[in-house]
Amino acid sequence: MVAEGQRWVVLKFGGTSVSRRNRWDTIGTLAAKRMAEEHARVLVIVSALSGVTNELTAICAGDDVAARVEALVERHRMFCGELDLDADAVLGERISTLRALGADPRGTTLALDWQAEVLAQGELMSSTLGAAYLRSQGHDFGWCDARDWLDAVSLPNASEWSQRLSVNCQREADAGFGERFSTQPNPLLISQGFIARHRDGSTAVLGRGGSDTSAAYFGCLLKARRVEIWTDVPGMFSANPREVPDARLLTRLDYAEAQEIATTGAKVLHPRSLGPCRHADVPMAILDTERPDLPGTRIDTSAATVPGVKAISRRNGIVLVSMESVGMWQSVGFLADIFERFKRHGLSVDLIGSSETNVTVSLDPSENLVNTNVLEALSADLEQICRVRVIVPCAAITLVGRGMRSLLHKLSGVWATFGKERVHLISQSSNDLNLTFVIDEADADGMLPFLHAELIDSGAMPVYEAQVFGPRWREIQGQLRPKPTPWWKAERERLLQLAEGGTPRYVYHLPTVRERARQLTAIDAIDRRYYAIKANSHPQILKTLVAEGFGLECVSLGELRHVFEVLPKLDPRRVLFTPSFAPHTEYAAAFELGVTVTVDNVEALRRWPEVFRGRSIWLRIDLGYGDGHHEKVTTGGKASKFGLAVARVDEFVDAARDLGVSIVGLHAHLGSGVETRAHWRQMYDELAGFARRIGSVQVLDIGGGLPIPYGQDDEPFDLGDWAEGLAEMKAVHPAFQLVVEPGRFLVAECGVLLASASQVVEKDGVLRVGLDTGMNALIRPALYDAWHEIINLQRLDEATDGVFDVVGPICESSDVFGHRVRLPATTVPGDAMLIADAGAYGYTMASTYNLRALPVEDVIE
Ligand SMILES: *Cc1c(COP(=O)(O)O)cnc(C)c1O
């Protein structure tokens, strides 16, 4: 049956995976599948039924021993019933052993060897009944005792306790180990996690997380083809999915990265289990028992080393100890004296920061017993040699990934975010794999989703690397809002014809503009809608939106003149003028035109009183939310040039009153897609508060800023949720008219930029497709690192099996539309190419730089 030299695959199943009959069916199926598909022999390592180890631990503490033993016996009997097994025949002997241990005299002194034997019973029972069940289902399973194969090693400094109850095992197999192991007759074998042979021949256990580690030891000793850890989560993620629903599944890691992620946060895999597999170069995989078809996380050395942040984690309950030396500037032995005292109190130090006069260290609660008593004793001890300050509770936020030092330039947003908090300690590991910030625990709340998004936006977390980053958590949970099919797929033929008439060429699809307009019109809470024309001022688009009931929002006299040229009959009351630092003559001209003017500073009123005297105006206020977690979503604050500072509102109101100016509207830019509803509510409440104080205000304008899904896995903006939020705000402040003025949302998706591939060139392993237009036609990628989908329209139906950088013809190194774009490998010069979602801030920002012609513009119905 068993062929010579067949390799082993080790599968490990945890407590929840062995506590239900259907899960055992899965175990049987998976083992049989591995055997059939890989011609491998399969070793299954199991934990105890869930909750059992906790009960055994209580027994080891001498708690209610007899009752607990009987409860465990009953639990296993019941489970045998569920599996249609005869409990006495299958577990009779094990039950006797458990009862005997309960009555063992060694129990009265809680002897360590007795504890190890007690703890081992959980896995012995689960593996025994599992083997019986799997055989009853027709699988050819044998059973073996892990203590016959895994040898505990004694480490020099280890305590008696850890040499019995938290052991490490031998990683070097003696000659013939594999051969001996393989002589066991059944092709499938089951054994126990967590337990090993003590050097005196009795039982030892591996400590918490020990089953993963057992599987890894077996994998290492058997030079297995692979060790698979089957759990109830899909694998390791780029952040804790409970905190960051957009966290990505990490499909491929190397051992060092996986080790770091396991150590700094993810509970999926015990950090100790990586060592043995790494040592023997045995690949590991973390897989989901409920969803076996997901890719899981694969860990091996051949993982192409992709530099970049792979994960961000947060550990709470961190204790910081800051030690100020008293007159011992650079004195010899200061550090030795300090650390000797930590050792004395059994504390292992995690992070360290030091200067000439201060040493600050962190204590991780998962590695230490850090209660108040211990800390007081430590402090008292340290006080003898330095001034001590204990800072609690802190949170450690860690970025993990290969090549951290070469990523620093991409982390400016992360540094900026931390710059707004009180950072107690920054530590960068000497293995170049992690960067940790320690801040107050309260400050860390809600920070991870922002940091995670920031890492992706800046390119520090290269989620486009499909070998490493898998689907998002929300996607796996089926919680993603699907992106609608873009209009240009159905209009391909027409677009190709237009492209033949010459490129570069913008094409705008008016039905898409109407669709977006109507989505906003359907929101009852909004009283008036304006379109910010700087996004796209094409006459047809303006006419379309005005026909849909939108007013127009302009930021310059040029835009105002354009509007009235295109729509001479437009009622000026449907036009807003919201300039920033414009010449005073533009304000005067705007009042002459009869449009609504928004003012955002006192100085203008004072310097040009005659321009404003007796007028009705709107006032733009900067609510001062400069503390958003990301520079790009910060719509106000000290660094922003827009809006009147809150502190000067009264001054403005006085100056306006002196000139007989009536403030009838307030404007503040609220939306940015990332804020929560509560955040909006708070800002709207404040705006309404100002409105009531001023008295004459009728309109509250919350600006634009609605996002669109540029990226392939961006989601459409949740309009429904936004509408509900607006309705709540409106219900609290019904006295005011609610006004919005989006630009991008209305027109971005209606527009594409058509170009023609000019050259395809390989250089140092990088393939580039050149287009006949560049950043002069669409500057967003160069200016904001914006992401636009790029398609070979000619070969829309071909597989995108090539990877190219798509560049323009401008003499600037930033003239790149996209890096690592997937296009058909057959892409050649002359192919018509399409850049999607280019309807907003495309043509309006275009230039003739390098004396390249502006693109043509077409509108289609
Ligand atoms: C640009 C602008 C908008 C529109 O912003 P989008 O992000 O395109 O929605 C709205 N109001 C004012 C005052 C603007 O300057």
The ligand as a MOL file (V3000), in Angstrom:
LIG
                    3D

  0  0  0     0  0            999 V3000
M  V30 BEGIN CTAB
M  V30 COUNTS 15 15 0 0 0
M  V30 BEGIN ATOM
M  V30 1 C -13.6910 71.9180 -6.0520 0
M  V30 2 C -14.8040 72.3290 -5.2220 0
M  V30 3 C -15.9100 71.4890 -5.0480 0
M  V30 4 C -16.0430 70.1350 -5.6740 0
M  V30 5 O -15.1560 69.1940 -5.1660 0
M  V30 6 P -15.2530 67.6710 -5.6710 0
M  V30 7 O -14.2110 66.9880 -4.8810 0
M  V30 8 O -14.9480 67.6530 -7.1220 0
M  V30 9 O -16.6230 67.1960 -5.3680 0
M  V30 10 C -16.9580 71.9760 -4.2950 0
M  V30 11 N -16.9050 73.1960 -3.7140 0
M  V30 12 C -15.8420 74.0230 -3.8570 0
M  V30 13 C -15.8540 75.3330 -3.2150 0
M  V30 14 C -14.7690 73.6080 -4.5970 0
M  V30 15 O -13.7160 74.4220 -4.7410 0
M  V30 END ATOM
M  V30 BEGIN BOND
M  V30 1 1 1 2
M  V30 2 1 2 3
M  V30 3 2 2 14
M  V30 4 1 3 4
M  V30 5 2 3 10
M  V30 6 1 4 5
M  V30 7 1 5 6
M  V30 8 2 6 7
M  V30 9 1 6 8
M  V30 10 1 6 9
M  V30 11 1 10 11
M  V30 12 2 11 12
M  V30 13 1 12 13
M  V30 14 1 12 14
M  V30 15 1 14 15
M  V30 END BOND
M  V30 END CTAB
M  END
